[in-house]
Amino acid sequence: MPFKNNDNRSQTKKVIFNVYNYLKNLATSDDEVLKQYFKQTQKITADTCGVSLMTVRRVCAEGSSTTDDVSDSSQPGPSFNSPRKTYKRKKYDTELDDFDNDVVRRTVHEFYEKGEYPTSRLILNSIQQKFDYKGSLASMKRLLTKLKFTYKKCNDGRKFLMEQNDIVALRCKFLRTMCTLRKNNDSRPVIYLDETWVNQNHSKTYIWQNEDETEGLKVPTGKGGRLIVCHAGSSHYGFIKEAKLIFRSKSGNTEDYHNQMNAEVFRSWFVQMLQSLEESCVIVMDNAPYHSMLEDNFPKSNARKADIQEWLNKKNIDFSLLETVAELRERVKVLIPTEKKYELDELALKMGHEVVRLPPYHCQYNPIEMIWAQVKGQVASKNTTFKMADVEKLMHEAIDSVKKENWVNCVRHAERIQDEDYQKEKHREVILEPIILTIRPGDSSSDDDDEEDDI
């Protein structure tokens, strides 16, 4: 079929657009029969050209936008780009949300808890049964790498899928801290904070419409603008009063809401939130870059010699002008503390609060994630105008509608997961210790070496 020809896609789009305009002109004629017959011009165009309705809609939108700028172009009529120029293949291994990533991580742990050793294929089969994962075996391997799992070779030649030690250590530290607080009946409220976003065209995934698509809610194409939301809450207070921050993203890149925040904005909000707390609290937050500004910024490993010398002078550390940049970098390396001190953690400590850091990739330990799901679901159900001002109003209403009881339930659920995982961590250590002891240091496999695990 000519419309499937990859050699001239822009010309194909122009043909579709011309067919649509021809049928549209017939629909606006004085003939009542033609008007009625060509009432659904886009649908008839799709049937005539043998393409989908969404393709026709995209072509019409592109054609209309380029026609508006025809006065600025030397080419008469609409112009079209080949769709392959801007085509981005869906990356199933990187586009999973935090909750699905957690399902993958827990699936790996389940194998070890049952005394079985997971392979990429076994994990893929298990994940496909749990949710609609469309990635391939290669995608699953990339996803496991992203989640900080690597294949380690033992002395007997076997390879085992192991979680990176730093992630395991941070998880154990967090779980032990939180479980100990509850075991000791610590009376301080535990405050959970996080950021999220909502798009201008945020709506329900499925919307009922009639067959002719003449009735029902029509959602605009694309995501539209974006609202960034930052808040904190606990089972003791519910949402913290005066801690709500909602602002519109000024950046056109809406791929990741973390790109829209910065250290200055978050620090200002964090200080205001701490000042609104009535008593000493435990603050739980993740390790986003703008949460993790170091109290003392040491020179980077690629810093220039002059910058290192300037930093050493500020610290009143003696050095010789004859020392090379390599020698100066070694001086700095010795001075870097083994445990990082974060600016916000020290600031909270001075105000009588303790900060506990969530381990990376473990959003299930933060109950505010479930609160966000409730809030965004309410916005989606009521977003009918798809105007940014209305979406912002809906977000305020949805947050204000969250009751203290909602927080109590979500916190109870998160604490139950923390307690269960802490017990599993002890059991998992007993299972993995014999394997870990036989691993040769630094001996791990690449993706190319990973073929035999699926035999």
C-alpha positions as CSV (number, residue, x, y, z in Angstrom):
1,M,0.0,0.0,0.0
2,P,1.5,3.4,-1.0
3,F,0.8,4.9,2.5
4,K,3.2,2.4,4.1
5,N,6.2,3.4,1.9
6,N,9.1,4.5,4.1
7,D,10.9,6.3,1.2
8,N,8.5,9.3,1.0
9,R,6.6,9.7,4.3
10,S,6.3,13.5,4.0
11,Q,4.6,13.1,0.6
12,T,2.3,10.5,2.1
13,K,1.2,12.9,4.9
14,K,0.6,15.6,2.3
15,V,-1.7,13.2,0.4
16,I,-3.6,12.4,3.6
17,F,-4.0,16.1,4.3
18,N,-5.2,16.9,0.8
19,V,-7.8,14.1,1.0
20,Y,-9.0,15.4,4.3
21,N,-9.3,19.0,3.0
22,Y,-11.2,17.7,-0.1
23,L,-13.7,15.8,2.0
24,K,-14.0,18.7,4.4
25,N,-14.9,21.0,1.5
26,L,-17.6,18.6,0.4
27,A,-19.0,18.6,4.0
28,T,-19.4,22.4,3.9
29,S,-21.2,22.4,0.5
30,D,-24.8,23.3,0.1
31,D,-25.8,19.7,-0.7
32,E,-27.4,18.3,2.4
33,V,-26.7,14.7,1.4
34,L,-22.9,15.5,1.1
35,K,-23.0,17.4,4.4
36,Q,-24.5,14.4,6.2
37,Y,-22.3,11.8,4.5
38,F,-19.0,13.7,5.1
39,K,-19.8,14.9,8.6
40,Q,-17.1,12.7,10.1
41,T,-14.4,13.9,7.7
42,Q,-11.4,12.6,9.6
43,K,-12.8,9.1,10.1
44,I,-13.7,8.8,6.4
45,T,-10.2,10.1,5.5
46,A,-8.7,7.4,7.6
47,D,-10.9,4.7,5.9
48,T,-10.1,6.0,2.5
49,C,-6.3,6.2,3.0
50,G,-6.1,3.0,5.0
51,V,-4.5,4.6,8.0
52,S,-5.6,5.0,11.6
53,L,-7.8,7.8,12.9
54,M,-5.0,9.0,15.2
55,T,-2.6,9.3,12.2
56,V,-5.1,11.5,10.4
57,R,-5.5,13.7,13.4
58,R,-1.7,14.1,13.8
59,V,-1.4,14.9,10.1
60,C,-4.2,17.5,10.2
61,A,-2.7,19.1,13.3
62,E,0.8,19.3,11.7
63,G,-0.7,20.5,8.4
64,S,-2.8,23.2,10.0
65,S,0.1,24.5,12.1
66,T,2.4,24.8,9.0
67,T,-0.3,26.3,6.9
68,D,-0.6,29.1,9.5
69,D,3.0,30.0,8.9
70,V,2.9,29.8,5.1
71,S,3.5,33.5,4.8
72,D,7.0,33.0,6.3
73,S,7.9,30.2,4.0
74,S,9.0,30.1,0.3
75,Q,7.0,26.9,-0.2
76,P,3.3,27.2,-0.8
77,G,0.9,25.1,1.2
78,P,1.6,22.9,4.2
79,S,5.0,21.2,4.8
80,F,5.5,17.9,6.6
81,N,8.5,16.3,8.3
82,S,9.2,12.6,8.1
83,P,8.0,11.1,11.3
84,R,11.1,9.0,11.6
85,K,13.2,12.1,12.2
86,T,11.6,12.7,15.6
87,Y,10.6,9.1,16.3
88,K,11.8,7.9,19.7
89,R,11.5,4.2,20.4
90,K,9.8,3.5,23.7
91,K,12.3,2.3,26.3
92,Y,10.5,-0.2,28.4
93,D,13.4,-0.6,30.8
94,T,13.7,3.1,31.6
95,E,10.0,4.2,31.5
96,L,8.7,2.2,34.4
97,D,7.4,4.2,37.3
98,D,8.8,3.8,40.8
99,F,6.2,1.3,41.9
100,D,6.9,-1.0,39.0
101,N,10.6,-0.7,39.6
102,D,9.9,-1.8,43.2
103,V,8.0,-4.8,41.9
104,V,11.0,-5.9,39.9
105,R,13.3,-5.5,42.9
106,R,11.1,-7.5,45.1
107,T,10.8,-10.2,42.5
108,V,14.5,-10.7,42.6
109,H,14.4,-10.8,46.4
110,E,11.6,-13.4,46.3
111,F,13.8,-15.8,44.4
112,Y,16.5,-15.7,47.1
113,E,13.9,-15.9,49.9
114,K,12.6,-19.1,48.4
115,G,16.2,-20.5,48.1
116,E,16.2,-20.1,44.3
117,Y,18.7,-18.2,42.2
118,P,17.2,-15.8,39.7
119,T,18.2,-15.4,36.0
120,S,17.1,-12.7,33.7
121,R,14.6,-15.0,31.9
122,L,13.0,-16.2,35.2
123,I,12.6,-12.6,36.4
124,L,11.1,-11.6,33.0
125,N,8.6,-14.4,33.1
126,S,7.6,-13.6,36.7
127,I,7.3,-9.8,36.0
128,Q,5.1,-10.5,32.9
129,Q,2.7,-12.4,35.1
130,K,2.5,-9.5,37.7
131,F,2.0,-6.6,35.3
132,D,1.9,-5.7,31.6
133,Y,5.7,-5.5,31.1
134,K,6.3,-5.4,27.3
135,G,10.1,-5.3,27.4
136,S,12.3,-8.0,25.9
137,L,14.9,-10.1,27.7
138,A,17.6,-7.5,26.8
139,S,15.4,-4.8,28.2
140,M,15.0,-6.7,31.5
141,K,18.8,-7.0,31.7
142,R,19.2,-3.2,31.2
143,L,16.5,-2.6,33.8
144,L,18.2,-4.8,36.4
145,T,21.4,-2.9,35.7
146,K,19.6,0.4,36.2
147,L,18.3,-0.9,39.5
148,K,21.9,-1.6,40.6
149,F,21.9,-5.4,40.1
150,T,24.9,-7.0,38.6
151,Y,26.0,-10.6,37.8
152,K,28.9,-11.7,39.9
153,K,31.1,-14.7,39.2
154,C,32.0,-17.1,42.0
155,N,35.1,-19.2,42.2
156,D,33.3,-22.3,40.8
157,G,32.4,-20.3,37.6
158,R,28.7,-19.8,38.4
159,K,27.2,-16.3,38.1
160,F,24.6,-14.9,40.6
161,L,22.5,-11.8,40.3
162,M,23.5,-9.6,43.2
163,E,22.3,-6.2,44.3
164,Q,25.1,-3.6,44.6
165,N,26.5,-3.5,48.2
166,D,26.0,0.2,48.7
167,I,22.3,0.0,47.9
168,V,21.9,-2.9,50.3
169,A,23.8,-1.1,53.0
170,L,21.7,2.0,52.7
171,R,18.5,0.0,52.8
172,C,19.6,-1.9,55.9
173,K,20.6,1.3,57.6
174,F,17.2,3.0,56.9
175,L,15.2,0.0,57.9
176,R,17.2,-0.5,61.1
177,T,16.8,3.2,62.0
178,M,13.0,3.3,61.4
179,C,12.3,0.0,63.1
180,T,14.4,0.9,66.1
181,L,12.5,4.2,66.5
182,R,9.2,2.3,66.7
183,K,10.7,-0.4,68.9
184,N,11.9,2.2,71.4
185,N,8.5,4.0,71.3
186,D,10.1,7.2,70.1
187,S,7.4,9.9,70.6
188,R,8.7,12.2,67.8
189,P,6.3,12.5,64.8
190,V,7.8,11.1,61.6
191,I,7.4,13.6,58.7
192,Y,7.5,12.3,55.2
193,L,8.2,14.7,52.3
194,D,8.3,14.4,48.6
195,E,7.7,16.2,45.3
196,T,5.4,15.3,42.5
197,W,3.9,16.8,39.4
198,V,0.6,16.9,37.4
199,N,0.2,17.7,33.7
200,Q,-2.3,20.1,32.3
201,N,-4.0,17.4,30.3
202,H,-3.9,14.9,33.2
203,S,-7.1,12.7,33.0
204,K,-8.4,9.2,33.3
205,T,-6.8,6.6,31.1
206,Y,-10.1,5.4,29.7
207,I,-13.0,7.6,28.8
208,W,-16.3,6.4,27.5
209,Q,-17.5,7.9,24.1
210,N,-20.1,7.0,21.6
211,E,-19.2,5.2,18.3
212,D,-19.2,8.4,16.3
213,E,-17.1,10.2,18.9
214,T,-19.5,13.1,18.9
215,E,-20.2,12.8,22.6
216,G,-18.0,12.4,25.6
217,L,-14.9,14.2,27.0
218,K,-12.2,14.9,24.4
219,V,-8.8,15.1,25.8
220,P,-6.2,17.3,24.0
221,T,-3.2,15.6,22.6
222,G,0.1,16.0,24.4
223,K,0.7,16.5,28.1
224,G,0.4,20.3,28.2
225,G,2.0,22.4,30.9
226,R,3.1,21.0,34.2
227,L,2.6,21.9,37.9
228,I,5.3,21.0,40.4
229,V,4.0,20.1,43.9
230,C,6.0,19.8,47.1
231,H,4.5,18.9,50.5
232,A,5.1,17.1,53.7
233,G,2.9,15.2,56.2
234,S,2.6,12.5,58.8
235,S,0.1,10.3,60.6
236,H,0.3,12.8,63.6
237,Y,-0.5,16.0,61.7
238,G,-1.8,14.9,58.3
239,F,-0.4,17.4,55.7
240,I,1.7,20.0,57.5
241,K,0.0,23.4,57.6
242,E,1.7,26.1,55.5
243,A,4.0,23.5,53.9
244,K,2.2,23.3,50.5
245,L,4.2,24.5,47.5
246,I,2.6,24.5,44.0
247,F,4.1,26.3,41.1
248,R,4.1,26.1,37.3
249,S,7.0,24.7,35.5
250,K,8.8,27.3,33.3
251,S,10.8,24.7,31.4
252,G,9.6,23.1,28.2
253,N,11.2,19.8,29.2
254,T,8.6,17.9,31.2
255,E,10.3,14.5,31.1
256,D,11.4,14.7,34.8
257,Y,9.9,17.0,37.4
258,H,13.3,16.9,39.3
259,N,14.7,19.1,36.5
260,Q,12.2,21.8,37.5
261,M,13.3,22.1,41.1
262,N,16.6,23.5,42.3
263,A,18.5,23.7,45.6
264,E,17.6,27.3,46.3
265,V,13.8,26.8,46.0
266,F,13.8,23.6,48.0
267,R,16.0,25.0,50.7
268,S,13.7,27.9,51.2
269,W,10.7,25.6,51.3
270,F,12.4,23.2,53.7
271,V,13.3,25.9,56.2
272,Q,9.8,27.2,56.2
273,M,8.4,23.7,56.7
274,L,10.7,23.1,59.7
275,Q,9.7,26.4,61.2
276,S,6.0,25.4,61.1
277,L,6.6,22.2,63.1
278,E,5.5,22.5,66.7
279,E,7.8,19.9,68.2
280,S,11.0,17.9,67.5
281,C,10.4,15.5,64.5
282,V,12.1,12.9,62.4
283,I,12.2,14.0,58.8
284,V,12.3,11.3,56.1
285,M,13.3,12.3,52.6
286,D,15.0,10.9,49.5
287,N,18.4,11.7,48.0
288,A,17.4,14.0,45.1
289,P,20.3,16.3,44.1
290,Y,18.6,19.4,45.5
291,H,18.1,17.5,48.8
292,S,21.7,16.6,49.1
293,M,23.9,19.7,49.0
294,L,27.0,19.0,50.9
295,E,27.9,21.1,53.9
296,D,31.4,21.5,52.6
297,N,32.0,21.3,48.9
298,F,35.3,19.6,48.2
299,P,37.1,20.1,44.8
300,K,36.1,17.6,42.2
301,S,38.5,15.0,40.9
302,N,38.9,17.0,37.7
303,A,39.3,20.4,39.3
304,R,42.0,22.8,38.1
305,K,45.2,23.3,40.0
306,A,44.4,27.0,40.8
307,D,40.9,26.0,42.2
308,I,42.4,23.4,44.5
309,Q,45.1,25.8,45.7
310,E,42.4,28.4,46.5
311,W,40.3,25.8,48.4
312,L,43.4,24.7,50.4
313,N,44.1,28.3,51.3
314,K,40.6,28.9,52.5
315,K,40.9,25.8,54.8
316,N,44.3,27.1,56.1
317,I,46.0,23.9,54.8
318,D,49.7,24.3,54.1
319,F,51.0,23.1,50.7
320,S,54.0,23.8,48.5
321,L,53.7,25.8,45.2
322,L,55.9,23.2,43.7
323,E,53.3,20.4,44.2
324,T,51.7,19.2,41.0
325,V,47.9,19.0,40.5
326,A,48.1,15.2,41.1
327,E,49.7,15.7,44.5
328,L,47.2,18.4,45.4
329,R,44.3,16.1,44.5
330,E,45.7,13.4,46.8
331,R,45.7,16.0,49.6
332,V,42.1,16.7,49.0
333,K,41.2,13.0,48.8
334,V,42.6,12.5,52.3
335,L,40.6,15.3,53.7
336,I,37.2,14.1,52.4
337,P,35.3,12.5,55.3
338,T,34.0,8.9,54.9
339,E,30.5,10.0,55.8
340,K,28.9,12.8,53.9
341,K,27.4,15.7,55.8
342,Y,24.5,17.3,54.0
343,E,23.6,21.0,54.5
344,L,19.9,20.4,55.1
345,D,20.5,17.5,57.6
346,E,22.8,19.8,59.7
347,L,20.3,22.7,59.4
348,A,17.4,20.4,60.6
349,L,19.6,19.1,63.5
350,K,20.3,22.7,64.7
351,M,16.5,23.3,64.8
352,G,16.0,20.1,66.9
353,H,15.0,17.7,64.1
354,E,16.6,14.5,62.8
355,V,16.8,13.7,59.1
356,V,16.6,10.0,57.9
357,R,17.5,9.3,54.3
358,L,15.5,6.9,52.1
359,P,17.6,4.3,50.2
360,P,17.7,4.9,46.5
361,Y,14.9,3.3,44.4
362,H,12.7,2.4,47.4
363,C,9.7,4.7,47.1
364,Q,7.5,2.0,48.8
365,Y,8.9,3.1,52.2
366,N,7.5,6.6,51.7
367,P,3.7,6.8,52.4
368,I,3.3,10.1,50.7
369,E,3.6,8.3,47.4
370,M,0.2,6.7,48.1
371,I,-1.2,10.1,49.1
372,W,0.0,11.5,45.7
373,A,-1.8,8.7,43.9
374,Q,-5.0,9.7,45.7
375,V,-4.5,13.4,44.9
376,K,-3.7,12.9,41.2
377,G,-6.6,10.5,40.8
378,Q,-9.0,13.1,42.1
379,V,-7.5,15.7,39.7
380,A,-7.8,13.3,36.8
381,S,-11.5,12.6,37.5
382,K,-12.4,16.3,37.7
383,N,-10.2,17.8,34.9
384,T,-12.6,18.6,32.2
385,T,-11.4,22.0,30.9
386,F,-7.7,21.1,30.6
387,K,-6.8,24.7,31.5
388,M,-3.7,25.3,33.6
389,A,-5.6,27.6,36.0
390,D,-8.3,25.0,36.6
391,V,-5.8,22.2,37.0
392,E,-4.0,24.3,39.6
393,K,-7.3,24.9,41.5
394,L,-8.1,21.2,41.3
395,M,-4.7,20.3,42.8
396,H,-5.3,22.7,45.7
397,E,-8.7,21.2,46.3
398,A,-7.4,17.6,46.1
399,I,-4.6,18.2,48.6
400,D,-6.9,20.0,51.0
401,S,-9.4,17.1,50.8
402,V,-6.8,14.6,52.2
403,K,-7.8,13.8,55.7
404,K,-5.6,12.8,58.6
405,E,-7.2,9.3,58.5
406,N,-5.7,8.9,55.0
407,W,-2.3,9.6,56.3
408,V,-2.7,7.2,59.2
409,N,-3.7,4.4,56.8
410,C,-0.8,5.1,54.4
411,V,1.8,5.4,57.1
412,R,0.6,2.2,58.7
413,H,1.0,0.4,55.3
414,A,4.5,1.8,54.8
415,E,5.6,0.9,58.3
416,R,4.3,-2.7,57.8
417,I,6.4,-3.0,54.7
418,Q,9.5,-1.6,56.5
419,D,9.0,-4.1,59.3
420,E,8.6,-7.0,57.0
421,D,11.6,-6.0,54.8
422,Y,13.8,-5.6,57.9
423,Q,13.0,-9.2,58.9
424,K,13.5,-10.4,55.3
425,E,16.9,-8.6,55.2
426,K,18.2,-10.7,58.1
427,H,16.9,-13.9,56.5
428,R,18.3,-12.9,53.1
429,E,21.8,-12.3,54.6
430,V,21.9,-15.8,55.9
431,I,21.1,-17.2,52.4
432,L,23.5,-15.0,50.5
433,E,26.5,-15.0,52.9
434,P,27.9,-18.3,51.6
435,I,27.7,-17.0,48.0
436,I,29.1,-13.6,48.8
437,L,32.1,-15.1,50.6
438,T,33.2,-17.0,47.4
439,I,32.9,-14.0,45.1
440,R,36.3,-12.7,43.8
441,P,36.5,-8.9,44.4
442,G,35.6,-6.8,41.4
443,D,34.7,-9.9,39.3
444,S,31.4,-9.1,37.6
445,S,30.0,-9.9,34.2
446,S,28.9,-7.6,31.5
447,D,25.7,-7.9,29.4
448,D,27.7,-9.8,26.8
449,D,28.9,-12.4,29.4
450,D,25.4,-12.8,30.6
451,E,24.1,-15.3,28.0
452,E,24.7,-18.5,29.9
453,D,22.4,-17.4,32.8
454,D,19.4,-18.1,30.5
455,I,20.2,-21.6,29.5
